[in-house]
């Protein structure tokens, strides 16, 4: 019998206008750095027991595409869809897609 994969999960995050990640990125036209956006996605994955990587397993960003800039005060919707050993993600601001990609689990070699 095949195990059913966990259901999709969704959360909402509002980006604070005074977030330090905007400092210098870019003066006069602040844009949320892509690394910060990915950190939000990984944080959200870590909040769900069904998605969290077990000990000795790391999450790797397999692919990501940034589709639109995110500014201060934006409200983002993060959608996570388990797909076997991977998790597909999509980030939207309202109806606008902001980013999408896939994270996979991989064994971490012991030192």
Long-range contacts (C-beta under 8 A, 24 or more apart in sequence): 5-82, 5-83, 5-84, 6-48, 6-50, 6-51, 6-82, 7-82, 8-79, 8-80, 8-81, 8-82, 9-44, 9-48, 9-50, 9-51, 9-79, 9-80, 10-77, 10-78, 10-79, 10-80, 11-44, 11-47, 11-77, 11-78, 12-75, 12-76, 12-77, 12-78, 13-40, 13-75, 13-76, 13-78, 14-73, 14-74, 14-75, 14-76, 15-70, 15-71, 15-72, 15-73, 15-74, 15-75, 15-76, 16-72, 16-73, 17-72, 17-73, 18-72, 19-72, 22-72, 30-71, 30-72, 31-69, 31-70, 31-71, 32-69, 32-70, 32-71, 32-74, 34-64, 34-66, 34-99, 37-66, 37-70, 37-76, 37-91, 37-98, 37-99, 38-64, 38-99, 40-76, 40-78, 40-91, 41-78, 41-80, 41-89, 41-91, 41-99, 41-101, 41-103, 42-103, 44-78, 44-80, 45-80, 45-87, 45-89, 45-103, 48-80, 50-82, 51-80, 51-82, 51-87, 53-105, 56-107, 56-108, 56-110, 57-105, 57-106, 57-107, 57-108, 58-105, 58-106, 58-107, 58-108, 59-103, 59-104, 59-105, 60-103, 60-104, 60-105, 60-106, 61-101, 61-102, 61-103, 62-86, 62-101, 62-102, 62-103, 62-104, 63-101, 63-102, 64-99, 64-100, 64-101, 64-102, 65-99, 65-100, 65-101, 66-98, 66-99, 67-96, 67-97, 67-98, 67-99, 67-100, 68-93, 68-96, 68-97, 68-98, 70-98
